[in-house]
């Protein structure tokens, strides 16, 4: 583990920040780019691991910043990054994950593709394969669904559009697999006659390929069930207090509802409030905007007030959390612990 040499704010009372979190087994942070998803994911994972809960935090965003936020080099495979707490982290390399995923898919689909006439069906999506980041995220969620090492997985997702494509991917793959399996059933009565025409793809190879597809389909169905189970999954939308951000988050919420994905928490980040008012933590180094004497701060606060009021209306029934705007850049364990306190 290589530590990044940066200056950090002074430490805070350990009793003032949470050890452990009241959260589902899978916590996914989503929203538009630049709103603080990585910060929230890192803070949640740190707090989760502090009570001994084995926690994996993973970034599926191609523009990784998890390493900077946690102030340590994070590899592409889950690696323990804290000695005292069972915290693991990974930043998926989209290209490597895509290459591995496509190799596995080619192996599973090869015999069936030969049945259907060769290379034309090698890509059953009928065009370009889904983006590498979405495929990498799906691969990770499938791979660690039942991994005994982790009691909780916290996901820093890619920006909104990529995340929605990720959520659509199980449906796309499931449709593709269903069609291939249906084709296999139709051809089963003709297998003896076809075997001599298939060359290397004999009946045993085809059965092996179809078995691989069935296994993939089963795993996708299990993933879909997990993502739709509010007892196991909490998709948390992160936004900033601006009316355009509220509108985009409202659209994301609607799309998630279409997928049946439960959204338990809305996080409004960078609110111009005193830290003590939000989290009950009042360290000496905390600096708040001067709403009373700074005209710029006052005007920005008026903008935020309108957005906050709108967010309360739009997200009524959800757990809305506020995280204040910090004078310091949020990186390193001290400020992440403070953020975790705001999310409690």
C-alpha positions in Angstrom: 0.0 0.0 0.0 1.6 3.3 -1.1 0.5 6.3 0.8 0.0 9.6 -1.1 1.8 12.5 0.6 -0.8 15.2 1.1 -1.7 17.6 3.9 -4.8 16.7 5.9 -6.9 18.6 8.5 -6.5 17.9 12.1 -8.0 14.8 13.6 -11.4 14.7 15.4 -12.8 13.0 18.4 -13.1 9.4 17.4 -16.3 9.0 19.4 -18.0 11.7 17.3 -17.9 9.7 14.1 -19.7 6.4 13.3 -18.2 3.0 13.7 -20.3 0.8 11.4 -23.3 1.8 9.3 -26.9 0.9 9.2 -27.0 -0.1 5.6 -27.9 -2.9 3.2 -25.5 -5.6 2.0 -25.1 -3.7 -1.3 -24.9 0.1 -1.3 -24.7 1.8 -4.7 -24.1 5.5 -5.1 -25.3 7.0 -8.4 -25.9 10.4 -9.9 -24.4 12.8 -12.5 -20.6 13.3 -12.7 -18.8 15.4 -10.2 -21.5 15.5 -7.4 -19.4 13.5 -4.9 -20.4 9.8 -5.4 -16.8 8.7 -4.7 -16.7 10.7 -1.5 -19.9 9.1 -0.3 -18.9 5.6 -1.2 -15.5 5.9 0.5 -17.0 7.4 3.6 -19.6 4.7 3.9 -17.1 1.9 3.3 -14.7 3.4 5.9 -17.4 3.6 8.5 -18.7 0.1 7.6 -15.3 -1.5 8.2 -14.7 0.3 11.5 -16.9 -2.0 13.4 -15.2 -5.1 11.9 -17.6 -5.6 9.0 -15.6 -6.9 6.0 -16.3 -4.3 3.4 -15.4 -3.9 -0.3 -15.6 -0.4 -1.9 -15.2 -0.5 -5.7 -15.2 2.1 -8.4 -16.8 1.3 -11.7 -16.3 4.9 -13.0 -13.6 5.0 -15.7 -12.5 8.4 -14.3 -11.3 6.9 -11.1 -10.7 9.1 -8.0 -11.1 6.5 -5.3 -7.3 6.3 -4.8 -7.1 10.0 -4.3 -10.0 10.1 -1.9 -8.7 7.3 0.2 -5.1 8.5 -0.2 -3.7 5.1 -1.2 -3.0 3.3 -4.4 -5.9 1.0 -5.2 -5.4 -1.9 -7.7 -7.9 -3.3 -10.1 -8.4 -6.4 -7.9 -10.0 -6.2 -4.4 -7.1 -5.6 -2.0 -7.1 -4.9 1.7 -6.1 -1.3 2.3 -6.3 -0.9 6.1 -4.4 -3.0 8.6 -6.8 -2.2 11.6 -10.1 -2.5 9.7 -11.3 -5.1 7.2 -11.6 -2.6 4.3 -11.0 -3.8 0.8 -11.0 -1.6 -2.4 -10.7 -2.0 -6.1 -10.7 0.4 -9.1 -11.8 -1.7 -12.1 -9.7 -1.3 -15.2 -12.5 -1.2 -17.9 -10.3 -2.4 -20.7 -8.9 -5.4 -18.8 -12.3 -6.3 -17.4 -13.9 -6.1 -20.8 -11.2 -8.3 -22.4 -11.7 -10.9 -19.7 -15.5 -10.7 -20.0 -15.5 -11.1 -23.7 -13.0 -14.0 -23.6 -15.4 -15.8 -21.2 -18.4 -15.0 -23.4 -16.7 -16.2 -26.6 -15.8 -19.5 -24.8 -19.5 -20.0 -23.8 -21.0 -18.9 -27.1 -18.4 -20.4 -29.5 -20.1 -23.7 -30.2 -23.6 -22.2 -30.4 -22.2 -19.4 -32.7 -20.9 -22.1 -35.0 -24.3 -23.7 -35.1 -25.8 -20.4 -36.2 -23.4 -19.9 -39.0 -20.2 -18.6 -37.7 -18.9 -15.1 -36.9 -22.2 -13.3 -37.6 -23.6 -14.5 -34.2 -20.4 -14.1 -32.3 -21.8 -10.8 -31.1 -25.4 -11.6 -30.2 -26.2 -8.1 -29.2 -26.5 -7.2 -32.9 -24.0 -4.4 -32.9 -21.3 -2.9 -30.6 -21.1 -4.6 -27.3 -22.2 -2.7 -24.2 -19.6 -0.2 -22.9 -16.6 -1.6 -21.2 -17.4 0.1 -17.9 -20.9 -1.3 -17.7 -19.7 -4.8 -18.6 -16.9 -4.5 -16.0 -19.4 -3.4 -13.3 -21.7 -6.3 -14.1 -18.8 -8.7 -14.1 -17.8 -7.5 -10.6 -21.3 -7.7 -9.2 -21.7 -11.2 -10.5 -18.3 -12.3 -9.3 -18.7 -11.0 -5.7 -22.4 -11.7 -5.3 -21.6 -14.6 -3.0 -18.0 -13.9 -2.2 -17.5 -15.0 1.5 -14.8 -12.4 2.0 -17.2 -9.4 2.0 -20.2 -8.7 4.2 -20.9 -5.5 2.5 -20.1 -4.1 -1.0 -20.2 -0.3 -1.6 -20.2 0.7 -5.3 -19.1 4.1 -6.6 -20.9 3.9 -10.0 -20.2 5.7 -13.2 -22.2 8.8 -14.1 -26.0 8.5 -14.6 -26.0 7.4 -18.3 -23.5 4.7 -17.7 -25.3 3.5 -14.6 -28.6 3.2 -16.5 -26.9 1.1 -19.2 -25.5 -1.1 -16.5 -29.0 -1.7 -15.1 -30.3 -2.4 -18.6 -27.5 -4.9 -19.3 -29.0 -7.8 -17.4 -32.2 -7.5 -19.5 -30.2 -7.3 -22.7 -28.1 -10.3 -21.9 -31.1 -12.3 -20.6 -32.9 -11.7 -23.8 -29.9 -12.8 -25.8 -29.4 -15.9 -23.8 -33.1 -16.8 -23.9 -33.1 -16.6 -27.7 -30.1 -18.8 -28.0 -31.5 -21.4 -25.6 -34.8 -21.4 -27.4 -32.9 -21.9 -30.7 -31.0 -24.8 -29.1 -34.3 -26.5 -28.0 -35.7 -26.2 -31.6 -32.6 -27.7 -33.0 -32.3 -30.6 -30.5 -34.3 -33.0 -32.7 -32.0 -32.3 -35.7 -28.8 -32.6 -33.7 -27.8 -36.0 -35.1 -28.0 -34.8 -38.6 -26.3 -31.5 -37.9 -23.3 -33.0 -36.0 -21.6 -34.1 -39.1 -21.9 -30.6 -40.6 -20.4 -28.7 -37.6 -16.8 -29.8 -37.8 -15.2 -29.2 -34.4 -18.4 -28.1 -32.8 -19.9 -31.6 -32.0 -22.9 -32.2 -29.9 -20.9 -32.3 -26.6 -19.3 -28.9 -27.4 -22.7 -27.4 -28.1 -24.2 -28.8 -24.9 -21.2 -27.5 -23.0 -21.8 -24.0 -24.5 -25.5 -24.1 -23.7 -24.8 -25.1 -20.2 -22.5 -22.1 -19.9 -25.3 -19.8 -21.1 -27.8 -21.3 -18.7 -25.3 -20.7 -15.8 -24.8 -17.1 -17.0 -28.6 -16.6 -17.2 -29.1 -18.0 -13.7 -26.4 -15.6 -12.3 -28.0 -12.6 -14.1 -31.4 -13.5 -12.6 -29.9 -13.7 -9.1 -28.2 -10.3 -9.6 -31.5 -8.8 -10.7 -33.2 -10.2 -7.7 -30.6 -8.8 -5.4 -30.7 -5.3 -7.0 -34.5 -5.3 -6.5 -34.5 -6.5 -2.9 -34.7 -3.5 -0.5 -33.4 -5.8 2.3 -30.2 -6.3 0.4 -29.7 -3.3 -1.8 -29.8 0.4 -1.3 -29.3 2.6 -4.4 -28.4 6.1 -3.1 -28.7 9.1 -5.4 -26.1 11.8 -4.9 -26.9 15.4 -6.0 -25.8 19.0 -5.4 -28.3 21.7 -4.3 -29.1 23.2 -7.7 -32.4 23.0 -9.5 -31.0 21.3 -12.6 -29.4 18.7 -10.4 -32.7 18.1 -8.7 -34.4 17.6 -12.1 -31.8 15.1 -13.3 -32.0 13.2 -10.0 -35.8 13.1 -10.3 -35.4 11.5 -13.8 -32.9 9.0 -12.4 -35.2 8.1 -9.6 -38.0 7.5 -12.1 -35.8 5.2 -14.2 -34.7 3.3 -11.2 -38.3 2.8 -10.2 -39.0 1.4 -13.7 -36.2 -1.2 -13.2 -37.6 -2.0 -9.7 -34.4 -0.8 -8.0 -35.1 0.5 -4.5 -33.8 4.0 -3.6 -33.7 4.5 0.1 -31.5 7.5 0.4 -31.0 10.9 -1.4 -27.7 12.6 -0.5 -27.6 16.4 -1.1 -23.9 17.3 -1.1 -22.1 20.6 -0.7 -24.8 22.4 1.2 -23.7 25.7 2.7 -24.6 24.9 6.3 -22.6 24.7 9.5 -21.2 21.2 10.0 -22.5 21.2 13.6 -26.1 21.7 12.3 -25.8 18.7 9.9 -23.8 16.1 11.8 -23.5 17.2 15.4 -19.7 17.4 14.9 -17.9 20.7 15.5 -14.2 20.4 15.1 -12.1 23.6 15.5 -10.8 23.5 11.9 -14.3 23.5 10.4 -15.0 26.7 8.4 -18.5 27.6 7.2 -19.7 30.1 4.6 -20.5 33.6 6.0 -24.1 33.9 4.9 -24.6 37.1 6.8 -21.7 39.2 5.5 -20.6 37.6 2.2 -22.9 38.7 -0.7 -21.7 35.9 -2.9 -22.3 33.3 -0.2 -25.8 34.8 0.4 -26.8 34.6 -3.2 -25.5 31.0 -3.5 -27.4 30.1 -0.4 -30.6 31.5 -1.9 -30.0 29.3 -5.0 -29.5 26.3 -2.7 -32.6 27.0 -0.6 -34.8 26.8 -3.7 -33.2 23.6 -4.7 -33.5 22.1 -1.2 -37.1 23.0 -1.0 -37.7 21.4 -4.4 -35.8 18.3 -3.4 -37.9 17.9 -0.3 -41.0 17.9 -2.4 -39.6 15.6 -5.1 -38.1 13.1 -2.8 -40.7 13.0 -0.1 -40.8 9.5 1.4 -37.1 9.0 1.0 -34.3 9.5 3.5 -32.8 12.8 2.5 -29.3 13.4 3.9 -27.3 16.7 3.7 -23.5 16.9 3.6 -22.1 20.4 4.0 -19.7 22.2 1.7 -16.2 21.9 3.2 -13.5 24.5 3.0 -11.0 21.7 2.5 -11.0 19.1 -0.3 -12.6 15.9 1.0 -9.8 13.4 0.9 -8.2 11.3 3.7 -9.7 9.5 6.6 -10.5 12.5 8.9 -12.9 14.3 6.5 -14.4 11.0 5.3 -15.3 10.1 8.8 -17.0 13.5 9.1 -18.9 12.8 5.9 -19.9 9.4 7.3 -21.3 11.2 10.3 -23.5 13.3 8.0 -24.8 10.2 6.3 -25.9 8.7 9.6 
